[in-house]
Amino acid sequence: MGSDDSAVTRAIVAELDNYDIWVAHNGAKFDVPFLRTRLLKYNLQTLPNKKLIDLHNLAQALSAYRTLMAVGLAPFCPQLSYFAEPFIKQTHNQWLEADLLWVATADALL
C-alpha cells in the first residue's frame, strides 16, 4: 500500500496558486499531469489553469533552430533569433540578413 501524500500535494498546489506564471522543465508533460492525477486521487480541488513556461520546449526549439541554421535554413525561423543569439554567435548583420530574407520570402508568399 502506498503512502498518503495528500498533504504534500495540497501544499504544492497552495504554493503554486500564489503565482500567475509557472516555469518548469518538462512541466507540461510530467509535473502538471502528475499533480492533476494526485489531486484526482484524493478528491482535492483541481489545479488552477496558469501560464506555463516549459523550458524543455524552449531547449527543443533552440536545438531545432541550431540544426536549421547549420544547414542554411535560417529564414524559416527568424522569430527565434532573439532567443538563440546568446547561444549561436552571429553578428548583428548576419541576423538582420536572415530576418530580411525571411520577410522578403513571406511577402512573396502573400
C-alpha positions as CSV (number, residue, x, y, z in Angstrom):
1,M,0.0,0.0,0.0
2,G,1.4,3.4,-1.0
3,S,1.9,6.3,1.4
4,D,-0.6,9.2,1.7
5,D,1.0,12.2,0.0
6,S,-2.2,14.3,0.0
7,A,-0.8,16.9,2.5
8,V,2.3,17.4,0.3
9,T,0.1,17.7,-2.8
10,R,-2.1,20.3,-1.1
11,A,0.9,22.3,0.0
12,I,2.4,22.2,-3.5
13,V,-0.8,23.4,-5.1
14,A,-1.3,26.1,-2.5
15,E,2.2,27.4,-3.2
16,L,1.7,27.3,-7.0
17,D,-1.5,29.2,-6.6
18,N,0.5,32.2,-5.4
19,Y,2.0,32.7,-8.9
20,D,0.5,33.8,-12.2
21,I,3.2,32.1,-14.3
22,W,4.9,28.8,-13.7
23,V,8.3,27.9,-15.0
24,A,9.2,24.2,-15.3
25,H,11.4,21.8,-17.2
26,N,9.1,19.2,-18.8
27,G,6.2,20.5,-16.7
28,A,3.6,20.2,-19.4
29,K,4.3,16.5,-19.9
30,F,5.2,15.5,-16.3
31,D,4.7,17.9,-13.4
32,V,1.3,19.2,-14.3
33,P,-0.3,15.9,-15.3
34,F,1.3,14.2,-12.2
35,L,-0.2,16.9,-9.9
36,R,-3.6,16.6,-11.6
37,T,-3.6,12.9,-11.1
38,R,-2.7,13.2,-7.4
39,L,-5.5,15.8,-6.9
40,L,-8.0,13.5,-8.5
41,K,-6.8,10.5,-6.4
42,Y,-7.5,12.5,-3.2
43,N,-10.7,14.3,-4.4
44,L,-9.0,17.6,-4.0
45,Q,-9.7,20.9,-5.8
46,T,-8.4,20.9,-9.4
47,L,-5.2,22.5,-10.3
48,P,-5.7,26.1,-11.4
49,N,-5.0,27.0,-15.0
50,K,-1.9,29.1,-15.1
51,K,0.5,30.2,-17.8
52,L,3.3,27.6,-18.0
53,I,6.7,28.3,-19.5
54,D,8.2,24.9,-20.2
55,L,12.0,25.2,-20.6
56,H,12.1,21.7,-22.1
57,N,10.1,23.1,-25.1
58,L,12.5,26.1,-25.4
59,A,15.5,23.8,-25.3
60,Q,14.0,21.7,-28.1
61,A,13.2,24.8,-30.1
62,L,16.8,26.1,-29.7
63,S,18.1,22.7,-30.8
64,A,15.9,22.7,-33.9
65,Y,17.0,26.3,-34.6
66,R,20.7,25.3,-34.4
67,T,20.1,22.5,-36.8
68,L,18.2,24.7,-39.3
69,M,20.9,27.3,-39.1
70,A,23.6,24.7,-39.7
71,V,22.0,23.7,-43.0
72,G,21.3,27.2,-44.1
73,L,17.5,27.4,-43.4
74,A,17.6,30.4,-41.0
75,P,14.9,32.3,-42.9
76,F,12.4,29.7,-41.7
77,C,12.8,30.6,-38.0
78,P,13.8,34.2,-37.6
79,Q,11.5,34.7,-34.6
80,L,13.8,32.6,-32.6
81,S,16.9,34.7,-33.3
82,Y,16.4,36.8,-30.2
83,F,16.4,33.7,-28.0
84,A,19.2,31.9,-29.9
85,E,21.6,34.9,-30.2
86,P,23.3,34.1,-26.8
87,F,23.9,30.5,-27.9
88,I,24.6,30.9,-31.6
89,K,27.3,33.5,-32.2
90,Q,26.2,35.6,-35.2
91,T,26.9,39.2,-36.0
92,H,24.0,41.7,-36.0
93,N,24.3,41.9,-39.8
94,Q,24.1,38.1,-40.1
95,W,20.8,38.1,-38.0
96,L,19.5,41.0,-40.0
97,E,20.3,39.4,-43.3
98,A,18.5,36.2,-42.3
99,D,15.5,38.1,-40.9
100,L,15.2,40.3,-44.0
101,L,15.3,37.3,-46.2
102,W,12.5,35.8,-44.2
103,V,10.4,39.0,-44.6
104,A,11.0,39.0,-48.3
105,T,10.1,35.3,-48.6
106,A,6.9,35.9,-46.5
107,D,6.0,38.9,-48.6
108,A,6.4,36.9,-51.8
109,L,4.1,34.2,-50.4
110,L,1.4,36.7,-49.6
